[in-house]
Amino acid sequence: MASTKAGGSAKNLTDSNPQYLGVKLGDGSTAKPGAIIVRQRGTKIEAGKNVKVGKDHTLYAVADGKVSFRTRRKTSFTGRSMTKKVVDVI
């Protein structure tokens, strides 16, 4: 026989770590090559000059310079016009 009674199972006791998303380098700050500028889910902010996109849509610098954000008008494949944020390293 079992020496202890059944206590049941606890399913929701573990907690995952936060994702730490968002803008890491603001407008006007200096960036070195490889510096992470934005961590995001999906391409809410697009890559501009001297900026590349990682496999999880992280934007990072590929050259030395200052970070600058701007908006760009873009037409979607349906013909609708929209504005997108773009980040550059100049």
C-alpha positions in Angstrom: 0.0 0.0 0.0 1.0 3.6 -0.5 2.3 5.4 2.5 1.0 8.8 1.4 -2.3 9.8 0.0 -2.7 11.1 -3.5 -2.1 14.9 -3.5 -3.1 15.6 -7.1 -1.1 17.3 -9.7 -0.2 21.0 -10.0 -0.3 22.1 -13.6 -0.1 25.9 -13.6 2.8 26.5 -11.1 5.6 27.1 -13.6 6.0 30.5 -15.1 7.9 31.4 -18.2 10.4 34.2 -18.5 9.2 37.6 -20.2 10.2 38.2 -23.8 12.0 41.5 -23.3 10.7 43.0 -26.6 10.8 46.6 -27.7 13.1 49.4 -28.8 16.6 48.9 -27.4 18.3 51.9 -29.0 16.4 55.1 -29.3 16.5 57.9 -31.9 19.8 59.6 -31.9 21.8 57.1 -30.0 25.0 55.6 -31.4 25.1 52.0 -32.6 28.0 49.7 -33.3 27.9 46.8 -35.7 25.8 44.0 -34.3 24.0 46.2 -31.8 20.3 45.2 -31.4 18.0 48.2 -32.2 14.5 46.6 -31.9 13.3 43.2 -30.7 9.8 42.5 -32.1 7.3 39.9 -33.2 6.7 40.4 -36.9 8.0 43.3 -38.9 6.1 46.2 -37.2 9.3 48.3 -37.8 11.2 47.7 -41.0 14.9 47.7 -41.7 16.4 50.7 -43.6 20.0 51.7 -44.4 22.7 49.8 -42.5 20.1 47.7 -40.7 19.5 43.9 -41.1 16.7 41.6 -39.9 17.3 38.6 -37.8 15.4 35.3 -38.1 13.1 36.4 -35.2 12.5 39.8 -36.8 15.1 41.5 -34.6 16.6 44.6 -36.2 20.3 45.1 -35.7 23.0 47.5 -37.0 25.7 46.5 -39.5 27.7 49.7 -39.4 28.7 52.4 -37.0 26.4 55.5 -36.8 23.4 57.1 -35.2 20.0 55.5 -35.1 17.2 57.4 -36.8 13.5 56.4 -37.1 11.3 57.6 -40.0 8.0 56.8 -41.6 7.6 55.6 -45.2 4.5 55.4 -47.4 4.1 51.9 -48.9 1.5 50.4 -51.2 0.4 46.8 -50.3 -0.3 44.2 -52.9 -4.0 45.1 -52.8 -3.2 48.7 -53.8 -4.0 50.1 -50.4 -1.5 52.8 -49.2 -0.1 52.5 -45.7 2.6 54.0 -43.6 5.4 51.9 -42.0 8.1 52.8 -39.5 11.6 52.4 -40.8 14.9 52.5 -38.8 18.2 53.6 -40.3 21.8 53.8 -39.0 23.4 56.8 -40.6 
